[in-house]
Amino acid sequence: MFVALAAPGHSVAGDEILKNSLANFAFENYEIAAYNSLIVLAEAGGFSQAVDILKQNLAEEEAMAKWLQDNLPDVTLQFAQLRDARVSAKI
Ligand SMILES: [Fe+2]
């Protein structure tokens, strides 16, 4: 949701690709924190079935955050190279 709200504001910036990448990374980490919080509440409330699903979702968010982190250097460098060449990074 945060990314969807931020993207229109980024669209007028020349570096929207980078800003959207940073916003995506931030939002994935927000989701990780939220799932960790929900897991604590589910465990405290004895909702063991919910805990399993929440942990599965948490693992997916962690995997996505890792993918974004792993790919951010390439995205950043590719953006800089395109900008140096005065080529738009937008499709
Ligand atoms: Fe996510």
PDB file of the backbone (N, CA, C, O) and the ligand in Angstrom, with CONECT records:
HET    LIG  A 101       1
ATOM      1  N   MET A   1       0.814  -1.184   0.000  1.00  0.00           N
ATOM      2  CA  MET A   1       0.000   0.000   0.000  1.00  0.00           C
ATOM      3  C   MET A   1       0.862   1.254   0.000  1.00  0.00           C
ATOM      4  O   MET A   1       0.622   2.176  -0.779  1.00  0.00           O
ATOM      5  N   PHE A   2       1.870   1.290   0.876  1.00  0.00           N
ATOM      6  CA  PHE A   2       2.754   2.452   0.952  1.00  0.00           C
ATOM      7  C   PHE A   2       3.401   2.711  -0.401  1.00  0.00           C
ATOM      8  O   PHE A   2       3.486   3.855  -0.847  1.00  0.00           O
ATOM      9  N   VAL A   3       3.850   1.657  -1.045  1.00  0.00           N
ATOM     10  CA  VAL A   3       4.528   1.808  -2.331  1.00  0.00           C
ATOM     11  C   VAL A   3       3.559   2.368  -3.362  1.00  0.00           C
ATOM     12  O   VAL A   3       3.921   3.235  -4.158  1.00  0.00           O
ATOM     13  N   ALA A   4       2.326   1.871  -3.346  1.00  0.00           N
ATOM     14  CA  ALA A   4       1.325   2.366  -4.294  1.00  0.00           C
ATOM     15  C   ALA A   4       1.044   3.839  -4.057  1.00  0.00           C
ATOM     16  O   ALA A   4       0.774   4.578  -5.004  1.00  0.00           O
ATOM     17  N   LEU A   5       1.103   4.271  -2.815  1.00  0.00           N
ATOM     18  CA  LEU A   5       0.881   5.682  -2.504  1.00  0.00           C
ATOM     19  C   LEU A   5       2.082   6.530  -2.892  1.00  0.00           C
ATOM     20  O   LEU A   5       1.928   7.675  -3.316  1.00  0.00           O
ATOM     21  N   ALA A   6       3.264   5.975  -2.750  1.00  0.00           N
ATOM     22  CA  ALA A   6       4.484   6.733  -3.029  1.00  0.00           C
ATOM     23  C   ALA A   6       4.788   6.809  -4.517  1.00  0.00           C
ATOM     24  O   ALA A   6       5.361   7.796  -4.978  1.00  0.00           O
ATOM     25  N   ALA A   7       4.419   5.798  -5.266  1.00  0.00           N
ATOM     26  CA  ALA A   7       4.798   5.722  -6.682  1.00  0.00           C
ATOM     27  C   ALA A   7       4.355   6.929  -7.503  1.00  0.00           C
ATOM     28  O   ALA A   7       5.146   7.425  -8.304  1.00  0.00           O
ATOM     29  N   PRO A   8       3.117   7.428  -7.340  1.00  0.00           N
ATOM     30  CA  PRO A   8       2.748   8.604  -8.149  1.00  0.00           C
ATOM     31  C   PRO A   8       3.647   9.806  -7.869  1.00  0.00           C
ATOM     32  O   PRO A   8       3.980  10.559  -8.784  1.00  0.00           O
ATOM     33  N   GLY A   9       4.034   9.986  -6.631  1.00  0.00           N
ATOM     34  CA  GLY A   9       4.929  11.083  -6.296  1.00  0.00           C
ATOM     35  C   GLY A   9       6.300  10.899  -6.904  1.00  0.00           C
ATOM     36  O   GLY A   9       6.962  11.866  -7.279  1.00  0.00           O
ATOM     37  N   HIS A  10       6.722   9.644  -6.999  1.00  0.00           N
ATOM     38  CA  HIS A  10       8.030   9.359  -7.573  1.00  0.00           C
ATOM     39  C   HIS A  10       8.029   9.502  -9.093  1.00  0.00           C
ATOM     40  O   HIS A  10       9.076   9.721  -9.702  1.00  0.00           O
ATOM     41  N   SER A  11       6.844   9.378  -9.702  1.00  0.00           N
ATOM     42  CA  SER A  11       6.794   9.352 -11.167  1.00  0.00           C
ATOM     43  C   SER A  11       7.253  10.664 -11.794  1.00  0.00           C
ATOM     44  O   SER A  11       7.646  10.685 -12.961  1.00  0.00           O
ATOM     45  N   VAL A  12       7.210  11.754 -11.037  1.00  0.00           N
ATOM     46  CA  VAL A  12       7.659  13.029 -11.587  1.00  0.00           C
ATOM     47  C   VAL A  12       9.159  13.224 -11.378  1.00  0.00           C
ATOM     48  O   VAL A  12       9.751  14.143 -11.944  1.00  0.00           O
ATOM     49  N   ALA A  13       9.766  12.371 -10.577  1.00  0.00           N
ATOM     50  CA  ALA A  13      11.198  12.486 -10.322  1.00  0.00           C
ATOM     51  C   ALA A  13      11.977  11.739 -11.412  1.00  0.00           C
ATOM     52  O   ALA A  13      11.508  10.737 -11.950  1.00  0.00           O
ATOM     53  N   GLY A  14      13.139  12.232 -11.716  1.00  0.00           N
ATOM     54  CA  GLY A  14      13.956  11.573 -12.724  1.00  0.00           C
ATOM     55  C   GLY A  14      14.521  10.256 -12.251  1.00  0.00           C
ATOM     56  O   GLY A  14      14.964   9.438 -13.057  1.00  0.00           O
ATOM     57  N   ASP A  15      14.509  10.046 -10.939  1.00  0.00           N
ATOM     58  CA  ASP A  15      15.074   8.800 -10.396  1.00  0.00           C
ATOM     59  C   ASP A  15      13.978   7.932  -9.773  1.00  0.00           C
ATOM     60  O   ASP A  15      14.187   7.295  -8.740  1.00  0.00           O
ATOM     61  N   GLU A  16      12.822   7.920 -10.410  1.00  0.00           N
ATOM     62  CA  GLU A  16      11.714   7.164  -9.829  1.00  0.00           C
ATOM     63  C   GLU A  16      12.021   5.683  -9.695  1.00  0.00           C
ATOM     64  O   GLU A  16      11.523   5.034  -8.775  1.00  0.00           O
ATOM     65  N   ILE A  17      12.835   5.130 -10.599  1.00  0.00           N
ATOM     66  CA  ILE A  17      13.183   3.712 -10.506  1.00  0.00           C
ATOM     67  C   ILE A  17      13.874   3.438  -9.170  1.00  0.00           C
ATOM     68  O   ILE A  17      13.548   2.473  -8.479  1.00  0.00           O
ATOM     69  N   LEU A  18      14.813   4.284  -8.824  1.00  0.00           N
ATOM     70  CA  LEU A  18      15.522   4.091  -7.550  1.00  0.00           C
ATOM     71  C   LEU A  18      14.603   4.346  -6.364  1.00  0.00           C
ATOM     72  O   LEU A  18      14.601   3.582  -5.399  1.00  0.00           O
ATOM     73  N   LYS A  19      13.830   5.411  -6.435  1.00  0.00           N
ATOM     74  CA  LYS A  19      12.945   5.725  -5.309  1.00  0.00           C
ATOM     75  C   LYS A  19      11.915   4.624  -5.094  1.00  0.00           C
ATOM     76  O   LYS A  19      11.619   4.269  -3.953  1.00  0.00           O
ATOM     77  N   ASN A  20      11.374   4.089  -6.161  1.00  0.00           N
ATOM     78  CA  ASN A  20      10.424   2.975  -6.010  1.00  0.00           C
ATOM     79  C   ASN A  20      11.108   1.736  -5.453  1.00  0.00           C
ATOM     80  O   ASN A  20      10.512   0.998  -4.668  1.00  0.00           O
ATOM     81  N   SER A  21      12.354   1.501  -5.850  1.00  0.00           N
ATOM     82  CA  SER A  21      13.104   0.352  -5.312  1.00  0.00           C
ATOM     83  C   SER A  21      13.331   0.520  -3.810  1.00  0.00           C
ATOM     84  O   SER A  21      13.196  -0.433  -3.044  1.00  0.00           O
ATOM     85  N   LEU A  22      13.675   1.727  -3.403  1.00  0.00           N
ATOM     86  CA  LEU A  22      13.885   1.983  -1.971  1.00  0.00           C
ATOM     87  C   LEU A  22      12.579   1.849  -1.204  1.00  0.00           C
ATOM     88  O   LEU A  22      12.553   1.289  -0.108  1.00  0.00           O
ATOM     89  N   ALA A  23      11.495   2.361  -1.779  1.00  0.00           N
ATOM     90  CA  ALA A  23      10.187   2.260  -1.115  1.00  0.00           C
ATOM     91  C   ALA A  23       9.759   0.792  -1.009  1.00  0.00           C
ATOM     92  O   ALA A  23       9.209   0.378   0.011  1.00  0.00           O
ATOM     93  N   ASN A  24      10.007   0.018  -2.050  1.00  0.00           N
ATOM     94  CA  ASN A  24       9.672  -1.410  -1.994  1.00  0.00           C
ATOM     95  C   ASN A  24      10.448  -2.107  -0.882  1.00  0.00           C
ATOM     96  O   ASN A  24       9.892  -2.910  -0.133  1.00  0.00           O
ATOM     97  N   PHE A  25      11.729  -1.794  -0.783  1.00  0.00           N
ATOM     98  CA  PHE A  25      12.570  -2.406   0.251  1.00  0.00           C
ATOM     99  C   PHE A  25      12.071  -2.009   1.640  1.00  0.00           C
ATOM    100  O   PHE A  25      11.981  -2.847   2.538  1.00  0.00           O
ATOM    101  N   ALA A  26      11.751  -0.742   1.807  1.00  0.00           N
ATOM    102  CA  ALA A  26      11.242  -0.281   3.105  1.00  0.00           C
ATOM    103  C   ALA A  26       9.931  -0.982   3.446  1.00  0.00           C
ATOM    104  O   ALA A  26       9.723  -1.402   4.584  1.00  0.00           O
ATOM    105  N   PHE A  27       9.054  -1.105   2.462  1.00  0.00           N
ATOM    106  CA  PHE A  27       7.752  -1.710   2.737  1.00  0.00           C
ATOM    107  C   PHE A  27       7.875  -3.192   3.065  1.00  0.00           C
ATOM    108  O   PHE A  27       7.162  -3.684   3.939  1.00  0.00           O
ATOM    109  N   GLU A  28       8.751  -3.907   2.392  1.00  0.00           N
ATOM    110  CA  GLU A  28       8.943  -5.320   2.719  1.00  0.00           C
ATOM    111  C   GLU A  28       9.412  -5.469   4.161  1.00  0.00           C
ATOM    112  O   GLU A  28       8.980  -6.383   4.863  1.00  0.00           O
ATOM    113  N   ASN A  29      10.283  -4.584   4.602  1.00  0.00           N
ATOM    114  CA  ASN A  29      10.757  -4.652   5.991  1.00  0.00           C
ATOM    115  C   ASN A  29       9.661  -4.252   6.977  1.00  0.00           C
ATOM    116  O   ASN A  29       9.614  -4.768   8.093  1.00  0.00           O
ATOM    117  N   TYR A  30       8.798  -3.355   6.582  1.00  0.00           N
ATOM    118  CA  TYR A  30       7.625  -3.038   7.402  1.00  0.00           C
ATOM    119  C   TYR A  30       6.755  -4.290   7.561  1.00  0.00           C
ATOM    120  O   TYR A  30       6.286  -4.595   8.657  1.00  0.00           O
ATOM    121  N   GLU A  31       6.546  -5.006   6.455  1.00  0.00           N
ATOM    122  CA  GLU A  31       5.733  -6.222   6.511  1.00  0.00           C
ATOM    123  C   GLU A  31       6.376  -7.278   7.402  1.00  0.00           C
ATOM    124  O   GLU A  31       5.682  -7.987   8.131  1.00  0.00           O
ATOM    125  N   ILE A  32       7.690  -7.381   7.343  1.00  0.00           N
ATOM    126  CA  ILE A  32       8.397  -8.336   8.201  1.00  0.00           C
ATOM    127  C   ILE A  32       8.138  -7.999   9.675  1.00  0.00           C
ATOM    128  O   ILE A  32       7.842  -8.886  10.475  1.00  0.00           O
ATOM    129  N   ALA A  33       8.249  -6.739  10.018  1.00  0.00           N
ATOM    130  CA  ALA A  33       7.993  -6.307  11.401  1.00  0.00           C
ATOM    131  C   ALA A  33       6.545  -6.596  11.781  1.00  0.00           C
ATOM    132  O   ALA A  33       6.269  -7.056  12.889  1.00  0.00           O
ATOM    133  N   ALA A  34       5.625  -6.326  10.863  1.00  0.00           N
ATOM    134  CA  ALA A  34       4.198  -6.555  11.151  1.00  0.00           C
ATOM    135  C   ALA A  34       3.924  -8.044  11.377  1.00  0.00           C
ATOM    136  O   ALA A  34       3.207  -8.403  12.311  1.00  0.00           O
ATOM    137  N   TYR A  35       4.481  -8.907  10.538  1.00  0.00           N
ATOM    138  CA  TYR A  35       4.254 -10.349  10.726  1.00  0.00           C
ATOM    139  C   TYR A  35       4.881 -10.834  12.025  1.00  0.00           C
ATOM    140  O   TYR A  35       4.301 -11.671  12.717  1.00  0.00           O
ATOM    141  N   ASN A  36       6.049 -10.323  12.361  1.00  0.00           N
ATOM    142  CA  ASN A  36       6.646 -10.709  13.647  1.00  0.00           C
ATOM    143  C   ASN A  36       5.757 -10.301  14.806  1.00  0.00           C
ATOM    144  O   ASN A  36       5.603 -11.054  15.768  1.00  0.00           O
ATOM    145  N   SER A  37       5.179  -9.132  14.724  1.00  0.00           N
ATOM    146  CA  SER A  37       4.278  -8.665  15.771  1.00  0.00           C
ATOM    147  C   SER A  37       3.026  -9.543  15.838  1.00  0.00           C
ATOM    148  O   SER A  37       2.587  -9.930  16.920  1.00  0.00           O
ATOM    149  N   LEU A  38       2.460  -9.851  14.670  1.00  0.00           N
ATOM    150  CA  LEU A  38       1.264 -10.696  14.641  1.00  0.00           C
ATOM    151  C   LEU A  38       1.546 -12.094  15.183  1.00  0.00           C
ATOM    152  O   LEU A  38       0.698 -12.684  15.854  1.00  0.00           O
ATOM    153  N   ILE A  39       2.719 -12.619  14.899  1.00  0.00           N
ATOM    154  CA  ILE A  39       3.083 -13.949  15.401  1.00  0.00           C
ATOM    155  C   ILE A  39       3.131 -13.944  16.930  1.00  0.00           C
ATOM    156  O   ILE A  39       2.662 -14.883  17.574  1.00  0.00           O
ATOM    157  N   VAL A  40       3.692 -12.897  17.498  1.00  0.00           N
ATOM    158  CA  VAL A  40       3.733 -12.776  18.963  1.00  0.00           C
ATOM    159  C   VAL A  40       2.315 -12.783  19.532  1.00  0.00           C
ATOM    160  O   VAL A  40       2.032 -13.474  20.511  1.00  0.00           O
ATOM    161  N   LEU A  41       1.437 -12.012  18.914  1.00  0.00           N
ATOM    162  CA  LEU A  41       0.052 -11.952  19.396  1.00  0.00           C
ATOM    163  C   LEU A  41      -0.659 -13.293  19.221  1.00  0.00           C
ATOM    164  O   LEU A  41      -1.390 -13.731  20.109  1.00  0.00           O
ATOM    165  N   ALA A  42      -0.444 -13.941  18.080  1.00  0.00           N
ATOM    166  CA  ALA A  42      -1.093 -15.228  17.831  1.00  0.00           C
ATOM    167  C   ALA A  42      -0.597 -16.280  18.816  1.00  0.00           C
ATOM    168  O   ALA A  42      -1.377 -17.093  19.311  1.00  0.00           O
ATOM    169  N   GLU A  43       0.701 -16.258  19.098  1.00  0.00           N
ATOM    170  CA  GLU A  43       1.246 -17.215  20.070  1.00  0.00           C
ATOM    171  C   GLU A  43       0.694 -16.932  21.464  1.00  0.00           C
ATOM    172  O   GLU A  43       0.328 -17.859  22.187  1.00  0.00           O
ATOM    173  N   ALA A  44       0.632 -15.667  21.842  1.00  0.00           N
ATOM    174  CA  ALA A  44       0.127 -15.300  23.166  1.00  0.00           C
ATOM    175  C   ALA A  44      -1.343 -15.656  23.313  1.00  0.00           C
ATOM    176  O   ALA A  44      -1.808 -15.975  24.407  1.00  0.00           O
ATOM    177  N   GLY A  45      -2.075 -15.599  22.198  1.00  0.00           N
ATOM    178  CA  GLY A  45      -3.498 -15.900  22.253  1.00  0.00           C
ATOM    179  C   GLY A  45      -3.840 -17.362  22.023  1.00  0.00           C
ATOM    180  O   GLY A  45      -5.007 -17.748  22.081  1.00  0.00           O
ATOM    181  N   GLY A  46      -2.820 -18.176  21.763  1.00  0.00           N
ATOM    182  CA  GLY A  46      -3.065 -19.591  21.566  1.00  0.00           C
ATOM    183  C   GLY A  46      -3.636 -19.944  20.188  1.00  0.00           C
ATOM    184  O   GLY A  46      -4.279 -20.981  20.027  1.00  0.00           O
ATOM    185  N   PHE A  47      -3.400 -19.088  19.208  1.00  0.00           N
ATOM    186  CA  PHE A  47      -3.903 -19.342  17.851  1.00  0.00           C
ATOM    187  C   PHE A  47      -2.824 -20.043  17.027  1.00  0.00           C
ATOM    188  O   PHE A  47      -2.217 -19.448  16.137  1.00  0.00           O
ATOM    189  N   SER A  48      -2.602 -21.296  17.339  1.00  0.00           N
ATOM    190  CA  SER A  48      -1.486 -22.012  16.711  1.00  0.00           C
ATOM    191  C   SER A  48      -1.654 -22.164  15.199  1.00  0.00           C
ATOM    192  O   SER A  48      -0.663 -22.135  14.469  1.00  0.00           O
ATOM    193  N   GLN A  49      -2.874 -22.324  14.719  1.00  0.00           N
ATOM    194  CA  GLN A  49      -3.071 -22.437  13.271  1.00  0.00           C
ATOM    195  C   GLN A  49      -2.678 -21.139  12.567  1.00  0.00           C
ATOM    196  O   GLN A  49      -2.099 -21.167  11.481  1.00  0.00           O
ATOM    197  N   ALA A  50      -2.989 -20.026  13.178  1.00  0.00           N
ATOM    198  CA  ALA A  50      -2.622 -18.732  12.596  1.00  0.00           C
ATOM    199  C   ALA A  50      -1.114 -18.546  12.599  1.00  0.00           C
ATOM    200  O   ALA A  50      -0.547 -17.962  11.675  1.00  0.00           O
ATOM    201  N   VAL A  51      -0.467 -19.049  13.650  1.00  0.00           N
ATOM    202  CA  VAL A  51       0.988 -18.894  13.751  1.00  0.00           C
ATOM    203  C   VAL A  51       1.669 -19.544  12.553  1.00  0.00           C
ATOM    204  O   VAL A  51       2.585 -18.963  11.972  1.00  0.00           O
ATOM    205  N   ASP A  52       1.239 -20.725  12.184  1.00  0.00           N
ATOM    206  CA  ASP A  52       1.856 -21.419  11.048  1.00  0.00           C
ATOM    207  C   ASP A  52       1.716 -20.605   9.753  1.00  0.00           C
ATOM    208  O   ASP A  52       2.678 -20.463   8.998  1.00  0.00           O
ATOM    209  N   ILE A  53       0.532 -20.081   9.508  1.00  0.00           N
ATOM    210  CA  ILE A  53       0.297 -19.289   8.290  1.00  0.00           C
ATOM    211  C   ILE A  53       1.103 -17.988   8.334  1.00  0.00           C
ATOM    212  O   ILE A  53       1.704 -17.584   7.339  1.00  0.00           O
ATOM    213  N   LEU A  54       1.104 -17.348   9.490  1.00  0.00           N
ATOM    214  CA  LEU A  54       1.855 -16.098   9.626  1.00  0.00           C
ATOM    215  C   LEU A  54       3.345 -16.325   9.416  1.00  0.00           C
ATOM    216  O   LEU A  54       4.024 -15.502   8.801  1.00  0.00           O
ATOM    217  N   LYS A  55       3.852 -17.444   9.928  1.00  0.00           N
ATOM    218  CA  LYS A  55       5.279 -17.734   9.735  1.00  0.00           C
ATOM    219  C   LYS A  55       5.581 -18.014   8.258  1.00  0.00           C
ATOM    220  O   LYS A  55       6.654 -17.668   7.761  1.00  0.00           O
ATOM    221  N   GLN A  56       4.645 -18.632   7.575  1.00  0.00           N
ATOM    222  CA  GLN A  56       4.828 -18.871   6.138  1.00  0.00           C
ATOM    223  C   GLN A  56       4.868 -17.531   5.392  1.00  0.00           C
ATOM    224  O   GLN A  56       5.722 -17.314   4.534  1.00  0.00           O
ATOM    225  N   ASN A  57       3.942 -16.646   5.728  1.00  0.00           N
ATOM    226  CA  ASN A  57       3.939 -15.313   5.104  1.00  0.00           C
ATOM    227  C   ASN A  57       5.213 -14.542   5.448  1.00  0.00           C
ATOM    228  O   ASN A  57       5.788 -13.863   4.597  1.00  0.00           O
ATOM    229  N   LEU A  58       5.642 -14.653   6.697  1.00  0.00           N
ATOM    230  CA  LEU A  58       6.876 -13.984   7.119  1.00  0.00           C
ATOM    231  C   LEU A  58       8.053 -14.450   6.273  1.00  0.00           C
ATOM    232  O   LEU A  58       8.863 -13.638   5.826  1.00  0.00           O
ATOM    233  N   ALA A  59       8.144 -15.755   6.056  1.00  0.00           N
ATOM    234  CA  ALA A  59       9.248 -16.294   5.256  1.00  0.00           C
ATOM    235  C   ALA A  59       9.212 -15.734   3.826  1.00  0.00           C
ATOM    236  O   ALA A  59      10.258 -15.450   3.242  1.00  0.00           O
ATOM    237  N   GLU A  60       8.006 -15.576   3.269  1.00  0.00           N
ATOM    238  CA  GLU A  60       7.881 -15.006   1.918  1.00  0.00           C
ATOM    239  C   GLU A  60       8.337 -13.545   1.901  1.00  0.00           C
ATOM    240  O   GLU A  60       9.023 -13.115   0.974  1.00  0.00           O
ATOM    241  N   GLU A  61       7.958 -12.796   2.920  1.00  0.00           N
ATOM    242  CA  GLU A  61       8.373 -11.382   2.984  1.00  0.00           C
ATOM    243  C   GLU A  61       9.885 -11.271   3.162  1.00  0.00           C
ATOM    244  O   GLU A  61      10.523 -10.411   2.554  1.00  0.00           O
ATOM    245  N   GLU A  62      10.457 -12.138   3.992  1.00  0.00           N
ATOM    246  CA  GLU A  62      11.910 -12.123   4.190  1.00  0.00           C
ATOM    247  C   GLU A  62      12.635 -12.468   2.896  1.00  0.00           C
ATOM    248  O   GLU A  62      13.667 -11.879   2.577  1.00  0.00           O
ATOM    249  N   ALA A  63      12.089 -13.426   2.153  1.00  0.00           N
ATOM    250  CA  ALA A  63      12.705 -13.796   0.872  1.00  0.00           C
ATOM    251  C   ALA A  63      12.651 -12.630  -0.116  1.00  0.00           C
ATOM    252  O   ALA A  63      13.609 -12.378  -0.846  1.00  0.00           O
ATOM    253  N   MET A  64      11.522 -11.926  -0.128  1.00  0.00           N
ATOM    254  CA  MET A  64      11.394 -10.783  -1.031  1.00  0.00           C
ATOM    255  C   MET A  64      12.321  -9.655  -0.622  1.00  0.00           C
ATOM    256  O   MET A  64      12.948  -9.026  -1.475  1.00  0.00           O
ATOM    257  N   ALA A  65      12.416  -9.392   0.677  1.00  0.00           N
ATOM    258  CA  ALA A  65      13.323  -8.344   1.151  1.00  0.00           C
ATOM    259  C   ALA A  65      14.765  -8.690   0.796  1.00  0.00           C
ATOM    260  O   ALA A  65      15.539  -7.811   0.416  1.00  0.00           O
ATOM    261  N   LYS A  66      15.126  -9.954   0.916  1.00  0.00           N
ATOM    262  CA  LYS A  66      16.488 -10.373   0.558  1.00  0.00           C
ATOM    263  C   LYS A  66      16.719 -10.200  -0.938  1.00  0.00           C
ATOM    264  O   LYS A  66      17.782  -9.737  -1.353  1.00  0.00           O
ATOM    265  N   TRP A  67      15.722 -10.571  -1.754  1.00  0.00           N
ATOM    266  CA  TRP A  67      15.866 -10.409  -3.202  1.00  0.00           C
ATOM    267  C   TRP A  67      16.065  -8.941  -3.550  1.00  0.00           C
ATOM    268  O   TRP A  67      16.927  -8.598  -4.359  1.00  0.00           O
ATOM    269  N   LEU A  68      15.261  -8.074  -2.934  1.00  0.00           N
ATOM    270  CA  LEU A  68      15.395  -6.637  -3.205  1.00  0.00           C
ATOM    271  C   LEU A  68      16.772  -6.131  -2.773  1.00  0.00           C
ATOM    272  O   LEU A  68      17.414  -5.362  -3.489  1.00  0.00           O
ATOM    273  N   GLN A  69      17.213  -6.568  -1.606  1.00  0.00           N
ATOM    274  CA  GLN A  69      18.525  -6.137  -1.124  1.00  0.00           C
ATOM    275  C   GLN A  69      19.633  -6.629  -2.050  1.00  0.00           C
ATOM    276  O   GLN A  69      20.562  -5.889  -2.374  1.00  0.00           O
ATOM    277  N   ASP A  70      19.520  -7.880  -2.467  1.00  0.00           N
ATOM    278  CA  ASP A  70      20.542  -8.455  -3.344  1.00  0.00           C
ATOM    279  C   ASP A  70      20.592  -7.756  -4.702  1.00  0.00           C
ATOM    280  O   ASP A  70      21.657  -7.643  -5.310  1.00  0.00           O
ATOM    281  N   ASN A  71      19.440  -7.291  -5.173  1.00  0.00           N
ATOM    282  CA  ASN A  71      19.366  -6.689  -6.507  1.00  0.00           C
ATOM    283  C   ASN A  71      19.494  -5.171  -6.527  1.00  0.00           C
ATOM    284  O   ASN A  71      19.666  -4.579  -7.592  1.00  0.00           O
ATOM    285  N   LEU A  72      19.412  -4.544  -5.372  1.00  0.00           N
ATOM    286  CA  LEU A  72      19.503  -3.077  -5.328  1.00  0.00           C
ATOM    287  C   LEU A  72      20.827  -2.543  -5.884  1.00  0.00           C
ATOM    288  O   LEU A  72      20.815  -1.534  -6.589  1.00  0.00           O
ATOM    289  N   PRO A  73      21.954  -3.174  -5.598  1.00  0.00           N
ATOM    290  CA  PRO A  73      23.208  -2.662  -6.193  1.00  0.00           C
ATOM    291  C   PRO A  73      23.163  -2.657  -7.722  1.00  0.00           C
ATOM    292  O   PRO A  73      23.577  -1.677  -8.341  1.00  0.00           O
ATOM    293  N   ASP A  74      22.676  -3.719  -8.333  1.00  0.00           N
ATOM    294  CA  ASP A  74      22.598  -3.771  -9.801  1.00  0.00           C
ATOM    295  C   ASP A  74      21.629  -2.736 -10.342  1.00  0.00           C
ATOM    296  O   ASP A  74      21.913  -2.071 -11.338  1.00  0.00           O
ATOM    297  N   VAL A  75      20.484  -2.599  -9.686  1.00  0.00           N
ATOM    298  CA  VAL A  75      19.500  -1.602 -10.125  1.00  0.00           C
ATOM    299  C   VAL A  75      20.109  -0.203 -10.038  1.00  0.00           C
ATOM    300  O   VAL A  75      19.954   0.611 -10.948  1.00  0.00           O
ATOM    301  N   THR A  76      20.794   0.060  -8.945  1.00  0.00           N
ATOM    302  CA  THR A  76      21.409   1.371  -8.745  1.00  0.00           C
ATOM    303  C   THR A  76      22.463   1.665  -9.814  1.00  0.00           C
ATOM    304  O   THR A  76      22.473   2.742 -10.409  1.00  0.00           O
ATOM    305  N   LEU A  77      23.343   0.699 -10.046  1.00  0.00           N
ATOM    306  CA  LEU A  77      24.406   0.908 -11.029  1.00  0.00           C
ATOM    307  C   LEU A  77      23.853   1.011 -12.442  1.00  0.00           C
ATOM    308  O   LEU A  77      24.314   1.829 -13.238  1.00  0.00           O
ATOM    309  N   GLN A  78      22.865   0.181 -12.751  1.00  0.00           N
ATOM    310  CA  GLN A  78      22.269   0.238 -14.087  1.00  0.00           C
ATOM    311  C   GLN A  78      21.582   1.588 -14.303  1.00  0.00           C
ATOM    312  O   GLN A  78      21.675   2.182 -15.377  1.00  0.00           O
ATOM    313  N   PHE A  79      20.889   2.060 -13.260  1.00  0.00           N
ATOM    314  CA  PHE A  79      20.248   3.372 -13.363  1.00  0.00           C
ATOM    315  C   PHE A  79      21.301   4.453 -13.609  1.00  0.00           C
ATOM    316  O   PHE A  79      21.121   5.311 -14.474  1.00  0.00           O
ATOM    317  N   ALA A  80      22.396   4.414 -12.854  1.00  0.00           N
ATOM    318  CA  ALA A  80      23.449   5.427 -12.998  1.00  0.00           C
ATOM    319  C   ALA A  80      24.083   5.375 -14.386  1.00  0.00           C
ATOM    320  O   ALA A  80      24.384   6.411 -14.979  1.00  0.00           O
ATOM    321  N   GLN A  81      24.282   4.162 -14.899  1.00  0.00           N
ATOM    322  CA  GLN A  81      24.870   4.031 -16.240  1.00  0.00           C
ATOM    323  C   GLN A  81      23.935   4.591 -17.302  1.00  0.00           C
ATOM    324  O   GLN A  81      24.377   5.280 -18.221  1.00  0.00           O
ATOM    325  N   LEU A  82      22.646   4.298 -17.179  1.00  0.00           N
ATOM    326  CA  LEU A  82      21.674   4.828 -18.139  1.00  0.00           C
ATOM    327  C   LEU A  82      21.602   6.351 -18.049  1.00  0.00           C
ATOM    328  O   LEU A  82      21.506   7.040 -19.064  1.00  0.00           O
ATOM    329  N   ARG A  83      21.650   6.854 -16.839  1.00  0.00           N
ATOM    330  CA  ARG A  83      21.584   8.314 -16.655  1.00  0.00           C
ATOM    331  C   ARG A  83      22.816   8.982 -17.249  1.00  0.00           C
ATOM    332  O   ARG A  83      22.714  10.024 -17.896  1.00  0.00           O
ATOM    333  N   ASP A  84      23.984   8.376 -17.026  1.00  0.00           N
ATOM    334  CA  ASP A  84      25.213   8.920 -17.616  1.00  0.00           C
ATOM    335  C   ASP A  84      25.130   8.942 -19.135  1.00  0.00           C
ATOM    336  O   ASP A  84      25.623   9.861 -19.789  1.00  0.00           O
ATOM    337  N   ALA A  85      24.487   7.896 -19.689  1.00  0.00           N
ATOM    338  CA  ALA A  85      24.351   7.799 -21.153  1.00  0.00           C
ATOM    339  C   ALA A  85      23.164   8.628 -21.654  1.00  0.00           C
ATOM    340  O   ALA A  85      22.872   8.657 -22.849  1.00  0.00           O
ATOM    341  N   ARG A  86      22.488   9.302 -20.717  1.00  0.00           N
ATOM    342  CA  ARG A  86      21.308  10.117 -21.029  1.00  0.00           C
ATOM    343  C   ARG A  86      20.203   9.281 -21.699  1.00  0.00           C
ATOM    344  O   ARG A  86      19.520   9.713 -22.628  1.00  0.00           O
ATOM    345  N   VAL A  87      20.077   8.062 -21.165  1.00  0.00           N
ATOM    346  CA  VAL A  87      19.011   7.150 -21.623  1.00  0.00           C
ATOM    347  C   VAL A  87      18.020   7.004 -20.485  1.00  0.00           C
ATOM    348  O   VAL A  87      18.421   6.855 -19.331  1.00  0.00           O
ATOM    349  N   SER A  88      16.740   7.045 -20.789  1.00  0.00           N
ATOM    350  CA  SER A  88      15.719   6.907 -19.754  1.00  0.00           C
ATOM    351  C   SER A  88      15.700   5.487 -19.201  1.00  0.00           C
ATOM    352  O   SER A  88      15.813   4.513 -19.946  1.00  0.00           O
ATOM    353  N   ALA A  89      15.556   5.387 -17.884  1.00  0.00           N
ATOM    354  CA  ALA A  89      15.431   4.070 -17.250  1.00  0.00           C
ATOM    355  C   ALA A  89      13.996   3.566 -17.317  1.00  0.00           C
ATOM    356  O   ALA A  89      13.719   2.412 -16.989  1.00  0.00           O
ATOM    357  N   LYS A  90      13.088   4.432 -17.743  1.00  0.00           N
ATOM    358  CA  LYS A  90      11.679   4.056 -17.822  1.00  0.00           C
ATOM    359  C   LYS A  90      11.424   3.253 -19.097  1.00  0.00           C
ATOM    360  O   LYS A  90      12.080   3.450 -20.120  1.00  0.00           O
ATOM    361  N   ILE A  91      10.472   2.361 -19.007  1.00  0.00           N
ATOM    362  CA  ILE A  91      10.113   1.552 -20.186  1.00  0.00           C
ATOM    363  C   ILE A  91       9.065   2.284 -20.985  1.00  0.00           C
ATOM    364  O   ILE A  91       8.618   1.786 -22.019  1.00  0.00           O
TER     365      ILE A  91
HETATM  366 FE   LIG A 101       5.557  -8.031   0.697  1.00  0.00          FE2+
END
